Amino acid sequence: MAKNNMSRRNRKSNQYEDHDDLNVAFYLDELDDDELDELEDEIYESRGRRSRKSGKRKENRTHNSKQYVEPKKKKKRRFFRMRNIVAAALAILLLTQLPAIIGLFSAFEWRTFSTASNIPNTKGILILGLDDNNNSHADINSAYTDSITYVGANFKDKKAYALPIYRDAYIPVTCTGGQENINRIYMQNGIDCLAESTSAFLGLPVDYYALITMDGLIDIVNALGGVDIVPTGTFCSDYGKDDQNYCFTAGEEMRMSGPQALAYIRYRGASNGENRANRQLELIMALKNECMDNVAKCYVRAVPSLSGAVKTNIPLTEIFNIADIFSDKFDMERLDVIQGQNALTEGGWREFVDEADRAEKTNIIRNEIFHE
């Protein structure tokens, strides 16, 4: 044992001979084994090396009355590799899906209406369908709104009412001071005038609008590979803009293509305005369900179709809240269309609204949704 200690001392003494410090050898001779180990570790730590004995850095050693500080460890390269991979993936997604992103944002416009609700947790929404009644694409900025449905929603009570309006309803136009069929106001005077005129006609607030062309509707449904709808009536319809006659059976779920879905919601034979409005809402819910089942597929396939086909002022932060209105989270009541009398005039067909019926139905929404 003594021989081993002497050997260790000699080795230590030899390490210090290079520094011409002859006193080191005598100092080492005076150390016992524990003190020698202590000194050995301090020497290695002072050189930034690991202790021979433990293989670990000792955090609580002192040297020259200074606290030893553990050197900072280098960050693992794995983190940087993962960060680079994520950045590359996002770059590829941005480049490959740029048209989709542009299409998505082109559907939204930053617009507020003077007719917005001032009652907390309530919104009034116009759901509009454009149709030019021929085989060409309707201009989303200049076409008849042949499908018009007002939806009043209370987000606190989780309750909503949908009220369809006949396209030929003859109403006052607030921005001109005259009167016109409601479906012509958007094309002639723009969305602000339509929102104001509809709000004045119903006596109800209008916060948002959502507009889609019928041709755009076909494109979106086809892009998704179709939608599942359970028909609420039995009939055949050739309103799909493809010269085909499609037949539907009440209660039998169908996977509908774009033209089939359009034929379903546009059918007019033996069908009142309420039934058409209900079918339009059924399609809206089917589209929402299709996207919720597979968000990635909806984004990649459907979003590019939004460009030029959909237009709305619903903020992106409110989209999912508004979508909830058409889900089972809300109790939605569907009112019958406002009644009236059709007449052929010099300006074409007009529907002269039954004021008593209008007052009765709008009062239901006013009392149940807006609590006025």
Residue frames relative to the residue before (quaternion, step in Angstrom):
aa qw qx qy qz dx dy dz
M 1.0000 0.0000 0.0000 0.0000 0.00 0.00 0.00
A 0.6451 0.5193 -0.3022 0.4721 3.53 1.03 -0.98
K 0.6312 0.5388 -0.3290 0.4507 3.55 1.04 -0.81
N 0.6552 0.5144 -0.3120 0.4569 3.58 0.98 -0.87
N 0.6566 0.5094 -0.3164 0.4575 3.56 0.97 -0.87
M 0.6405 0.5288 -0.3213 0.4549 3.53 1.04 -0.89
S 0.6344 0.5379 -0.3223 0.4519 3.53 1.02 -0.85
R 0.6577 0.5048 -0.3037 0.4695 3.59 0.97 -0.89
R 0.6455 0.5177 -0.3237 0.4588 3.56 0.97 -0.83
N 0.6426 0.5342 -0.3177 0.4481 3.53 1.01 -0.90
R 0.6467 0.5122 -0.3252 0.4622 3.56 1.01 -0.86
K 0.6533 0.5081 -0.3142 0.4651 3.57 0.95 -0.86
S 0.6487 0.5236 -0.3130 0.4549 3.52 0.99 -0.89
N 0.6438 0.5238 -0.3229 0.4548 3.58 0.99 -0.81
Q 0.6233 0.5522 -0.3498 0.4292 3.64 1.07 -0.76
Y 0.7383 0.4263 -0.2347 0.4671 3.53 1.04 -0.72
E 0.4830 0.6742 -0.4385 0.3462 3.60 1.25 -0.21
D 0.5883 0.5883 -0.3683 0.4148 3.57 1.15 -0.63
H 0.7020 0.4558 -0.2589 0.4822 3.56 1.18 -0.55
D 0.4344 -0.7273 0.4350 0.3050 3.64 1.34 0.22
D 0.4683 0.6522 -0.4612 0.3776 3.58 1.10 0.67
L 0.1572 -0.8446 0.5052 0.0818 3.61 0.17 1.31
N 0.5856 0.6001 -0.3752 0.3952 3.55 1.19 -0.45
V 0.5233 0.6532 -0.4100 0.3625 3.59 1.19 -0.44
A 0.6480 0.5385 -0.3323 0.4238 3.58 0.88 -0.89
F 0.6780 0.4742 -0.3007 0.4745 3.57 0.94 -0.88
Y 0.6160 0.5522 -0.3377 0.4490 3.59 1.11 -0.72
L 0.6611 0.5147 -0.3090 0.4499 3.58 0.93 -0.86
D 0.6236 0.5565 -0.3467 0.4257 3.58 1.06 -0.73
E 0.6845 0.5022 -0.2829 0.4463 3.57 1.16 -0.60
L 0.5999 0.5935 -0.3464 0.4097 3.64 1.29 -0.25
D 0.3523 -0.6895 0.5791 0.2553 3.57 -1.13 0.63
D 0.7540 -0.4084 0.2523 0.4483 3.58 -1.34 0.07
D 0.6751 0.4974 -0.3136 0.4455 3.65 0.85 -0.91
E 0.6637 0.4981 -0.3089 0.4647 3.55 0.96 -0.84
L 0.6214 0.5436 -0.3322 0.4560 3.52 1.13 -0.73
D 0.6421 0.5145 -0.3146 0.4733 3.60 1.05 -0.83
E 0.6300 0.5460 -0.3247 0.4467 3.53 1.02 -0.85
L 0.6794 0.4895 -0.2814 0.4686 3.53 0.91 -0.95
E 0.6261 0.5515 -0.3332 0.4392 3.55 1.00 -0.81
D 0.6733 0.4915 -0.2949 0.4670 3.59 0.95 -0.91
E 0.6447 0.5279 -0.3257 0.4468 3.56 1.00 -0.81
I 0.6231 0.5451 -0.3375 0.4481 3.56 1.05 -0.76
Y 0.6975 0.4661 -0.2770 0.4685 3.55 0.88 -0.94
E 0.6468 0.5156 -0.3254 0.4582 3.60 1.01 -0.78
S 0.6420 0.5293 -0.3272 0.4480 3.58 1.01 -0.78
R 0.6967 0.4326 -0.2619 0.5088 3.58 1.23 -0.47
G 0.5432 -0.6499 0.3856 0.3658 3.57 1.29 0.24
R 0.5466 0.5988 -0.4069 0.4209 3.58 1.20 0.48
R 0.5751 -0.5999 0.4398 0.3405 3.52 -1.30 0.27
S 0.5979 -0.5614 0.4394 0.3665 3.54 -1.20 0.53
R 0.4693 -0.6787 0.4842 0.2912 3.60 -0.90 0.93
K 0.6894 0.5196 -0.2844 0.4170 3.53 0.99 -0.86
S 0.8045 0.2933 -0.1449 0.4957 3.60 0.76 -1.03
G 0.3675 -0.7288 0.4988 0.2914 3.59 1.13 -0.58
K 0.7024 0.4096 -0.2566 0.5225 3.62 1.28 0.02
R 0.5167 -0.6043 0.4921 0.3546 3.52 -1.19 0.41
K 0.2966 -0.7487 0.5652 0.1792 3.57 -0.99 0.82
E 0.3231 -0.8138 0.4608 0.1451 3.53 -0.49 1.22
N 0.7528 0.4257 -0.2123 0.4550 3.57 1.11 -0.60
R 0.4002 0.7033 -0.4906 0.3233 3.66 1.25 0.28
T 0.2044 -0.7488 0.6113 0.1545 3.54 -1.21 0.50
H 0.0325 -0.7859 0.6174 -0.0107 3.51 -1.08 0.75
N 0.8310 -0.0312 -0.0395 0.5540 3.52 -0.66 1.16
S 0.6424 -0.5698 0.2935 0.4201 3.59 1.10 0.94
K 0.5890 0.5436 -0.3865 0.4564 3.60 1.18 0.49
Q 0.4797 -0.6683 0.4874 0.2929 3.57 -0.99 0.86
Y 0.3894 -0.7128 0.5311 0.2410 3.52 -0.84 0.99
V 0.1889 -0.7849 0.5849 0.0782 3.59 -0.86 0.97
E 0.4591 -0.6900 0.4956 0.2597 3.52 -0.82 1.06
P 0.4349 -0.6911 0.5030 0.2832 3.62 -0.72 0.97
K 0.5265 -0.6378 0.4625 0.3195 3.58 -1.05 0.77
K 0.3935 -0.7179 0.5247 0.2335 3.48 -0.96 0.90
K 0.5123 -0.6341 0.4815 0.3219 3.53 -1.08 0.63
K 0.5109 -0.6360 0.4791 0.3240 3.54 -1.02 0.77
K 0.5483 -0.6320 0.4374 0.3294 3.46 -1.05 0.75
R 0.5050 -0.6672 0.4606 0.2960 3.51 -0.97 0.84
R 0.5291 0.6519 -0.4089 0.3575 3.54 1.21 -0.48
F 0.6198 0.5533 -0.3433 0.4381 3.58 1.03 -0.79
F 0.6831 0.4855 -0.2870 0.4640 3.55 0.90 -0.93
R 0.6266 0.5258 -0.3414 0.4630 3.57 1.02 -0.72
M 0.6622 0.4961 -0.3098 0.4684 3.60 0.94 -0.86
R 0.6404 0.5260 -0.3326 0.4501 3.58 0.99 -0.82
N 0.6589 0.5082 -0.3060 0.4625 3.57 0.97 -0.82
I 0.6334 0.5295 -0.3296 0.4581 3.56 1.04 -0.79
V 0.6578 0.5055 -0.3056 0.4674 3.60 0.95 -0.92
A 0.6500 0.5183 -0.3154 0.4576 3.58 0.95 -0.88
A 0.6574 0.5053 -0.3095 0.4656 3.57 0.98 -0.85
A 0.6451 0.5252 -0.3198 0.4536 3.59 0.99 -0.84
L 0.6609 0.5001 -0.3056 0.4687 3.59 0.98 -0.85
A 0.6330 0.5314 -0.3288 0.4571 3.56 1.03 -0.75
I 0.6534 0.5041 -0.3087 0.4729 3.56 0.97 -0.86
L 0.6433 0.5237 -0.3190 0.4585 3.59 0.99 -0.89
L 0.6541 0.5211 -0.3137 0.4497 3.56 0.96 -0.88
L 0.6945 0.4829 -0.2799 0.4540 3.56 0.89 -0.93
T 0.7239 0.4449 -0.2549 0.4615 3.59 0.89 -0.92
Q 0.7702 0.3378 -0.1819 0.5095 3.58 1.11 -0.65
L 0.2765 0.7945 -0.5024 0.1998 3.58 1.21 0.37
P 0.6450 0.4980 -0.3495 0.4623 3.65 0.88 -0.74
A 0.6364 0.5286 -0.3308 0.4541 3.58 1.03 -0.76
I 0.6563 0.5123 -0.3102 0.4590 3.56 0.95 -0.88
I 0.6455 0.5040 -0.3109 0.4823 3.56 0.97 -0.87
G 0.6463 0.5305 -0.3130 0.4504 3.58 0.98 -0.85
L 0.6406 0.5356 -0.3219 0.4463 3.54 1.02 -0.85
F 0.7471 0.4181 -0.2398 0.4577 3.56 0.72 -1.06
S 0.5930 0.5638 -0.3780 0.4330 3.58 1.16 -0.41
A 0.5977 0.5730 -0.3601 0.4298 3.58 1.22 -0.34
F 0.7192 0.4205 -0.2349 0.5007 3.58 1.20 -0.47
E 0.0444 -0.7684 0.6371 0.0416 3.51 -1.13 0.74
W 0.4188 -0.7085 0.5136 0.2425 3.53 -1.04 0.83
R 0.2747 0.7592 -0.5271 0.2651 3.54 0.01 1.35
T 0.1020 -0.7708 0.6254 0.0661 3.55 -1.03 0.81
F 0.3377 -0.7419 0.5499 0.1821 3.54 -1.15 0.71
S 0.5086 -0.6336 0.4937 0.3100 3.53 -1.17 0.67
T 0.6516 0.5294 -0.2957 0.4558 3.56 1.29 -0.33
A 0.3534 0.7676 -0.4772 0.2412 3.63 1.26 0.18
S 0.5731 -0.6093 0.4361 0.3319 3.54 -1.16 0.66
N 0.2217 -0.7659 0.5883 0.1344 3.57 -1.05 0.80
I 0.5337 0.5932 -0.4040 0.4473 3.56 1.31 0.33
P 0.4912 -0.6963 0.4322 0.2953 3.61 -0.63 1.09
N 0.8538 0.1763 -0.1514 0.4658 3.55 -1.21 0.74
T 0.6463 0.4760 -0.3428 0.4882 3.60 1.12 0.53
K 0.0307 -0.7820 0.6225 0.0044 3.54 -1.20 0.66
G 0.1926 -0.7364 0.6332 0.1399 3.51 -1.29 0.57
I 0.0658 -0.8289 0.5546 -0.0324 3.59 -0.72 1.09
L 0.2264 -0.7406 0.6172 0.1391 3.54 -1.08 0.83
I 0.1265 -0.7650 0.6283 0.0632 3.57 -0.80 1.05
L 0.0452 -0.8414 0.5347 -0.0645 3.53 -0.46 1.29
G 0.1249 -0.7736 0.6174 0.0689 3.54 -1.06 0.82
L 0.2585 -0.7768 0.5575 0.1376 3.58 -0.76 1.06
D 0.0696 0.7896 -0.6062 0.0648 3.55 -1.02 0.75
D 0.2023 -0.7870 0.5708 0.1181 3.56 -0.91 0.93
N 0.4228 -0.7576 0.4202 0.2659 3.57 1.36 0.14
N 0.6956 0.3526 -0.3309 0.5313 3.58 1.03 0.70
N 0.6813 -0.5394 0.3284 0.3702 3.57 -1.23 0.00
S 0.5622 0.5730 -0.4105 0.4326 3.59 1.23 0.16
H 0.5804 -0.5830 0.4344 0.3668 3.57 -1.25 0.35
A 0.4206 -0.6964 0.5257 0.2486 3.53 -0.96 0.94
D 0.4321 -0.6634 0.5422 0.2813 3.55 -1.12 0.71
I 0.4203 -0.7466 0.4529 0.2467 3.57 -0.54 1.17
N 0.6989 0.4478 -0.2712 0.4874 3.57 1.19 -0.41
S 0.7978 0.1560 -0.0782 0.5772 3.59 1.24 -0.14
A 0.4805 0.6222 -0.4851 0.3830 3.55 0.08 1.33
Y 0.5961 -0.5620 0.4302 0.3791 3.56 -1.27 0.28
T 0.3100 -0.7124 0.5960 0.2032 3.55 -1.08 0.77
D 0.0724 -0.8576 0.5092 0.0087 3.55 0.25 1.30
S 0.7173 0.2964 -0.2326 0.5861 3.57 1.28 -0.11
I 0.0686 0.8045 -0.5791 0.1127 3.57 -0.56 1.21
T 0.0885 0.7818 -0.6095 0.0969 3.56 -0.70 1.10
Y 0.2222 -0.7545 0.6034 0.1310 3.56 -0.90 0.96
V 0.0728 -0.7831 0.6173 0.0200 3.56 -0.96 0.95
G 0.1088 -0.7653 0.6330 0.0435 3.54 -0.84 1.08
A 0.0355 -0.8319 0.5526 -0.0358 3.58 -0.75 1.04
N 0.1587 -0.7453 0.6414 0.0889 3.52 -1.15 0.81
F 0.2912 -0.8123 0.4849 0.1424 3.58 -0.36 1.27
K 0.6083 0.5377 -0.3597 0.4598 3.59 1.19 -0.37
D 0.7407 0.3873 -0.2090 0.5077 3.57 0.95 -0.91
K 0.3080 -0.7626 0.5034 0.2651 3.59 1.30 -0.28
K 0.5203 0.6142 -0.4056 0.4330 3.53 0.94 0.98
A 0.0086 0.8026 -0.5953 0.0366 3.57 -1.07 0.76
Y 0.1754 -0.7449 0.6327 0.1184 3.52 -1.32 0.49
A 0.1692 -0.7624 0.6176 0.0933 3.54 -1.09 0.81
L 0.0508 -0.8058 0.5894 -0.0270 3.54 -0.79 1.09
P 0.2266 -0.7828 0.5637 0.1349 3.62 -0.44 1.16
I 0.1870 -0.7658 0.6085 0.0916 3.54 -1.18 0.70
Y 0.4934 -0.6585 0.4810 0.3027 3.57 -0.89 0.93
R 0.5277 -0.6589 0.4384 0.3084 3.56 -0.95 0.86
D 0.7238 0.4246 -0.2455 0.4854 3.60 1.13 -0.59
A 0.3275 0.7450 -0.5181 0.2634 3.61 1.24 0.24
Y 0.2861 -0.7777 0.5455 0.1255 3.55 -0.71 1.16
I 0.0889 0.8346 -0.5281 0.1291 3.57 -0.25 1.28
P 0.6016 -0.5438 0.4262 0.4009 3.61 -1.24 0.31
V 0.2643 -0.7434 0.5959 0.1498 3.56 -1.09 0.80
T 0.3753 -0.7907 0.4387 0.2035 3.56 -0.30 1.28
C 0.7126 0.4777 -0.2765 0.4331 3.59 0.95 -0.77
T 0.7399 0.3608 -0.2273 0.5203 3.63 1.23 -0.22
G 0.4227 -0.7078 0.4657 0.3216 3.55 1.15 -0.52
G 0.6357 0.5167 -0.3363 0.4646 3.60 1.28 0.01
Q 0.4554 -0.6381 0.5219 0.3362 3.58 -1.21 -0.61
E 0.0635 0.7939 -0.6004 0.0725 3.56 -1.15 0.61
N 0.6042 -0.5054 0.4486 0.4221 3.55 -1.29 0.31
I 0.5475 -0.6645 0.3965 0.3184 3.56 -0.84 0.98
N 0.6635 0.5293 -0.3231 0.4185 3.62 1.03 -0.67
R 0.6579 0.5139 -0.3100 0.4550 3.60 1.24 -0.20
I 0.5202 0.6888 -0.4029 0.3044 3.59 1.19 -0.47
Y 0.6507 0.5249 -0.3282 0.4398 3.58 0.90 -0.88
M 0.6865 0.4846 -0.2924 0.4566 3.58 0.83 -0.93
Q 0.7387 0.4325 -0.2333 0.4613 3.57 0.95 -0.84
N 0.8474 0.1819 -0.0372 0.4974 3.59 0.94 -0.86
G 0.5928 -0.6178 0.3603 0.3702 3.62 1.21 0.00
I 0.6950 -0.5231 0.3265 0.3699 3.52 -1.32 0.36
D 0.6147 0.5488 -0.3661 0.4323 3.61 1.03 -0.66
C 0.6648 0.4972 -0.3006 0.4695 3.55 0.96 -0.87
L 0.6366 0.5190 -0.3308 0.4647 3.60 1.02 -0.78
A 0.6539 0.5097 -0.3175 0.4602 3.59 0.94 -0.86
E 0.6768 0.4917 -0.2908 0.4644 3.58 0.90 -0.92
S 0.6771 0.4971 -0.2952 0.4553 3.58 0.93 -0.92
T 0.6586 0.4963 -0.3095 0.4735 3.60 0.98 -0.81
S 0.6342 0.5305 -0.3244 0.4596 3.57 1.02 -0.83
A 0.6702 0.4842 -0.2925 0.4805 3.59 0.97 -0.87
F 0.6438 0.5381 -0.3131 0.4450 3.58 1.00 -0.84
L 0.7573 0.3655 -0.2004 0.5027 3.59 0.93 -0.89
G 0.3431 -0.7270 0.5179 0.2924 3.57 1.14 -0.57
L 0.5993 0.5406 -0.3398 0.4829 3.57 1.22 0.65
P 0.5464 -0.6362 0.4246 0.3412 3.61 -1.06 0.60
V 0.1423 -0.7454 0.6433 0.1012 3.54 -1.28 0.53
D 0.1510 -0.8076 0.5682 0.0466 3.58 -0.58 1.21
Y 0.8268 0.0841 0.0332 0.5552 3.54 0.82 -1.09
Y 0.1384 -0.7401 0.6428 0.1410 3.48 -1.38 0.23
A 0.0978 -0.7528 0.6465 0.0764 3.56 -1.24 0.50
L 0.0371 -0.8263 0.5589 -0.0587 3.54 -0.53 1.24
I 0.0329 0.7902 -0.6106 0.0408 3.57 -0.99 0.86
T 0.4071 -0.6840 0.5420 0.2696 3.55 -1.06 0.73
M 0.5694 -0.5958 0.4336 0.3643 3.58 -1.10 0.58
D 0.6384 0.5115 -0.3301 0.4710 3.57 1.05 -0.72
G 0.6326 0.5196 -0.3228 0.4749 3.55 1.08 -0.74
L 0.6021 0.5588 -0.3451 0.4539 3.54 1.10 -0.69
I 0.6302 0.5247 -0.3225 0.4728 3.58 0.99 -0.82
D 0.6694 0.5153 -0.3007 0.4427 3.57 0.88 -0.97
I 0.6748 0.5003 -0.2978 0.4535 3.58 0.91 -0.91
V 0.6622 0.4953 -0.3123 0.4676 3.58 0.88 -0.91
N 0.6604 0.4972 -0.3082 0.4708 3.60 0.93 -0.85
A 0.6342 0.5414 -0.3321 0.4409 3.59 1.01 -0.80
L 0.6915 0.4581 -0.2674 0.4904 3.57 1.12 -0.68
G 0.5181 -0.6446 0.4196 0.3742 3.58 1.24 -0.15
G 0.7049 -0.4291 0.2539 0.5045 3.57 1.25 0.37
V 0.2454 -0.7446 0.5996 0.1606 3.55 -1.33 0.19
D 0.4183 -0.6962 0.5292 0.2454 3.56 -1.22 0.58
I 0.0712 0.7865 -0.6060 0.0958 3.55 -0.74 1.13
V 0.2566 -0.7227 0.6196 0.1669 3.55 -1.12 0.77
P 0.3625 -0.7601 0.4914 0.2224 3.64 -0.31 1.19
T 0.3246 -0.7472 0.5519 0.1785 3.54 -1.08 0.79
G 0.7705 0.2180 -0.1570 0.5780 3.56 1.29 0.06
T 0.3796 -0.6969 0.5582 0.2423 3.55 -1.32 0.36
F 0.3251 0.7252 -0.5418 0.2734 3.57 -0.55 1.16
C 0.3152 -0.6979 0.5984 0.2358 3.54 -1.37 0.12
S 0.0622 -0.8181 0.5713 -0.0227 3.56 -0.98 0.84
D 0.1753 -0.7741 0.6001 0.0996 3.55 -1.09 0.80
Y 0.4113 0.7272 -0.4481 0.3182 3.58 1.16 0.66
G 0.4406 0.7293 -0.4310 0.2972 3.60 1.15 0.51
K 0.4459 -0.7221 0.4211 0.3199 3.59 1.33 0.09
D 0.6724 0.4571 -0.3312 0.4788 3.60 1.08 0.56
D 0.5218 -0.6783 0.3805 0.3504 3.58 1.31 0.44
Q 0.5360 0.5911 -0.4223 0.4300 3.58 1.18 0.56
N 0.3105 -0.7255 0.5839 0.1904 3.55 -1.22 0.62
Y 0.0990 -0.8175 0.5672 0.0129 3.57 -0.48 1.20
C 0.1996 -0.7873 0.5760 0.0924 3.56 -0.98 0.89
F 0.1360 -0.7930 0.5934 0.0242 3.54 -1.04 0.90
T 0.1864 -0.7725 0.6009 0.0859 3.54 -1.10 0.79
A 0.5013 -0.6789 0.4507 0.2910 3.55 -0.77 1.07
G 0.8307 0.2487 -0.1874 0.4615 3.56 -0.96 0.91
E 0.6687 0.4698 -0.3047 0.4891 3.62 1.24 -0.21
E 0.3764 -0.7596 0.4880 0.2078 3.56 -0.41 1.27
M 0.0918 -0.7906 0.6052 0.0183 3.53 -1.04 0.89
R 0.3260 -0.6657 0.6272 0.2391 3.50 -1.25 0.59
M 0.1103 -0.8514 0.5125 0.0133 3.56 -0.15 1.32
S 0.3843 -0.6740 0.5839 0.2391 3.53 -1.12 0.79
G 0.7330 -0.4110 0.2992 0.4519 3.57 -1.28 0.04
P 0.7002 0.4504 -0.2875 0.4734 3.63 0.75 -0.95
Q 0.6266 0.5295 -0.3425 0.4579 3.61 1.03 -0.73
A 0.6602 0.5067 -0.3085 0.4607 3.58 0.90 -0.93
L 0.6545 0.5058 -0.3126 0.4670 3.57 0.99 -0.83
A 0.6397 0.5171 -0.3215 0.4690 3.57 0.97 -0.82
Y 0.6425 0.5426 -0.3136 0.4409 3.56 1.07 -0.78
I 0.7581 0.3940 -0.2340 0.4640 3.59 0.77 -0.97
R 0.7011 0.4773 -0.2815 0.4488 3.62 1.13 -0.49
Y 0.4264 0.7257 -0.4595 0.2837 3.60 1.24 -0.18
R 0.1456 -0.8232 0.5476 0.0365 3.56 -0.85 1.03
G 0.5547 0.6339 -0.4032 0.3576 3.62 1.09 -0.50
A 0.8465 -0.0205 -0.0277 0.5313 3.57 -0.88 0.98
S 0.6055 0.5343 -0.3474 0.4766 3.59 1.06 0.74
N 0.2869 -0.7675 0.5450 0.1777 3.55 -0.82 0.97
G 0.7278 -0.4450 0.2982 0.4282 3.54 -1.31 0.16
E 0.6111 0.5542 -0.3619 0.4341 3.59 1.04 -0.67
N 0.6673 0.5016 -0.3126 0.4532 3.59 0.86 -0.88
R 0.6469 0.5049 -0.3263 0.4692 3.59 0.98 -0.77
A 0.6527 0.5035 -0.3161 0.4697 3.58 0.97 -0.85
N 0.6330 0.5287 -0.3301 0.4592 3.57 0.99 -0.79
R 0.6661 0.4974 -0.3087 0.4623 3.59 0.94 -0.85
Q 0.6145 0.5342 -0.3510 0.4624 3.57 1.09 -0.65
L 0.6578 0.4920 -0.3051 0.4819 3.58 1.02 -0.77
E 0.5961 0.5555 -0.3600 0.4544 3.59 1.08 -0.65
L 0.6672 0.4943 -0.3010 0.4689 3.57 0.97 -0.82
I 0.6168 0.5412 -0.3429 0.4573 3.58 1.01 -0.77
M 0.6772 0.4802 -0.2886 0.4770 3.58 0.92 -0.88
A 0.6272 0.5349 -0.3387 0.4536 3.59 1.05 -0.71
L 0.6400 0.5126 -0.3181 0.4758 3.57 1.03 -0.78
K 0.6451 0.5163 -0.3164 0.4660 3.56 0.96 -0.88
N 0.6681 0.4994 -0.3056 0.4592 3.59 0.88 -0.90
E 0.6280 0.5384 -0.3379 0.4490 3.57 1.02 -0.77
C 0.6878 0.4683 -0.2827 0.4772 3.57 0.96 -0.83
M 0.6544 0.5171 -0.3275 0.4440 3.59 0.96 -0.74
D 0.6275 0.5419 -0.3359 0.4470 3.59 1.09 -0.64
N 0.7991 0.0027 0.0331 0.6003 3.56 1.06 -0.71
V 0.2078 -0.8314 0.5057 0.0991 3.53 0.21 1.34
A 0.6386 0.5435 -0.3313 0.4325 3.58 0.98 -0.87
K 0.6672 0.4899 -0.3051 0.4709 3.57 0.89 -0.90
C 0.6352 0.5346 -0.3281 0.4507 3.58 0.97 -0.85
Y 0.6685 0.5069 -0.2985 0.4551 3.57 0.93 -0.92
V 0.7223 0.4645 -0.2619 0.4403 3.56 0.67 -1.12
R 0.7667 0.3942 -0.1989 0.4661 3.56 0.90 -0.93
A 0.7821 0.3961 -0.1954 0.4396 3.56 0.77 -1.04
V 0.6170 0.6035 -0.3608 0.3535 3.58 0.93 -0.84
P 0.6362 0.5202 -0.3655 0.4371 3.66 0.88 -0.71
S 0.6384 0.5409 -0.3263 0.4397 3.60 1.15 -0.57
L 0.5444 0.6400 -0.3992 0.3669 3.59 1.23 -0.29
S 0.5826 0.6052 -0.3763 0.3909 3.56 1.08 -0.65
G 0.8410 0.0967 -0.1136 0.5200 3.54 -0.60 1.19
A 0.6983 0.4646 -0.2693 0.4733 3.61 1.25 -0.12
V 0.7792 0.2076 -0.1006 0.5828 3.57 1.17 -0.57
K 0.0242 0.7812 -0.6229 0.0335 3.53 -1.11 0.74
T 0.1503 0.7890 -0.5804 0.1343 3.58 -0.91 0.92
N 0.3096 -0.7215 0.5789 0.2203 3.54 -1.28 0.34
I 0.3656 0.7074 -0.5152 0.3170 3.59 1.22 0.37
P 0.4286 -0.7089 0.4855 0.2793 3.63 -0.66 1.00
L 0.6051 -0.5698 0.4097 0.3759 3.57 -1.12 0.64
T 0.6517 0.5286 -0.3163 0.4425 3.58 1.07 -0.70
E 0.7155 0.4410 -0.2430 0.4842 3.59 1.25 -0.36
I 0.4208 0.7545 -0.4462 0.2333 3.57 1.25 -0.28
F 0.7242 0.4416 -0.2662 0.4578 3.58 0.76 -1.02
N 0.6014 0.5420 -0.3604 0.4634 3.60 1.12 -0.57
I 0.6645 0.4832 -0.3020 0.4835 3.57 0.96 -0.84
A 0.6308 0.5411 -0.3344 0.4444 3.60 1.02 -0.78
D 0.5910 0.5895 -0.3646 0.4127 3.59 1.09 -0.64
I 0.5440 0.6286 -0.3977 0.3882 3.58 1.15 -0.57
F 0.7554 0.3757 -0.1952 0.5001 3.57 1.04 -0.80
S 0.5763 0.5514 -0.3866 0.4629 3.58 1.23 0.47
D 0.6797 -0.4838 0.3555 0.4215 3.55 -1.32 -0.04
K 0.4835 0.6536 -0.4430 0.3777 3.60 1.25 0.07
F 0.7390 0.3464 -0.1904 0.5455 3.56 1.24 -0.51
D 0.3416 -0.6684 0.6153 0.2406 3.51 -1.27 0.55
M 0.0235 -0.8275 0.5601 -0.0307 3.57 -0.24 1.28
E 0.1695 -0.7589 0.6244 0.0735 3.52 -0.93 1.03
R 0.2098 -0.7761 0.5848 0.1080 3.55 -0.98 0.88
L 0.2321 -0.7858 0.5632 0.1074 3.53 -0.59 1.18
D 0.5525 -0.5862 0.4715 0.3590 3.53 -1.22 0.49
V 0.6263 -0.5464 0.4019 0.3843 3.53 -1.20 0.54
I 0.5571 -0.5896 0.4613 0.3595 3.55 -1.16 0.65
Q 0.4035 -0.7495 0.4820 0.2074 3.54 -0.75 1.08
G 0.1211 0.7819 -0.6064 0.0795 3.55 -1.29 0.37
Q 0.4599 -0.6574 0.5242 0.2857 3.52 -1.36 -0.03
N 0.3133 -0.7477 0.5588 0.1746 3.57 -0.86 1.04
A 0.0488 0.7862 -0.6138 0.0528 3.54 -1.05 0.80
L 0.3725 -0.7074 0.5578 0.2230 3.54 -1.10 0.78
T 0.0405 -0.8108 0.5830 -0.0339 3.54 -0.59 1.19
E 0.7152 -0.4138 0.3167 0.4659 3.58 -1.27 -0.06
G 0.7047 0.4416 -0.2599 0.4908 3.57 1.14 -0.58
G 0.6757 -0.4536 0.2935 0.5015 3.58 1.27 0.12
W 0.7284 -0.3946 0.3016 0.4720 3.58 -1.26 -0.27
R 0.0390 -0.7742 0.6317 -0.0040 3.53 -1.02 0.95
E 0.2086 -0.7279 0.6277 0.1807 3.52 -1.23 0.48
F 0.2131 -0.7716 0.5908 0.1004 3.55 -0.65 1.14
V 0.3881 -0.7921 0.4379 0.1741 3.50 -0.35 1.40
D 0.4257 -0.6490 0.5738 0.2615 3.52 -1.20 0.76
E 0.3502 -0.7892 0.4664 0.1926 3.57 -0.26 1.28
A 0.6310 0.5312 -0.3407 0.4513 3.59 1.02 -0.70
D 0.6618 0.4958 -0.3007 0.4752 3.57 0.99 -0.85
R 0.6239 0.5329 -0.3340 0.4639 3.57 1.03 -0.79
A 0.6727 0.5024 -0.2970 0.4549 3.59 0.87 -0.96
E 0.6488 0.5337 -0.3208 0.4374 3.59 0.95 -0.85
K 0.7305 0.4409 -0.2483 0.4587 3.58 0.82 -0.98
T 0.6649 0.4783 -0.3189 0.4768 3.59 0.97 -0.71
N 0.6058 0.5497 -0.3590 0.4493 3.61 1.12 -0.57
I 0.5885 0.5602 -0.3684 0.4518 3.59 1.10 -0.63
I 0.6829 0.4685 -0.2842 0.4831 3.57 0.88 -0.95
R 0.6438 0.5393 -0.3210 0.4376 3.58 0.95 -0.89
N 0.7242 0.4359 -0.2477 0.4735 3.59 0.90 -0.91
E 0.7410 0.4422 -0.2355 0.4472 3.59 0.89 -0.95
I 0.7594 0.3609 -0.1882 0.5076 3.59 1.06 -0.72
F 0.8053 0.2820 -0.1352 0.5038 3.57 0.70 -1.04
H 0.3031 -0.8083 0.4648 0.1968 3.60 1.34 -0.07
E 0.3211 0.7459 -0.5184 0.2679 3.56 0.90 0.92
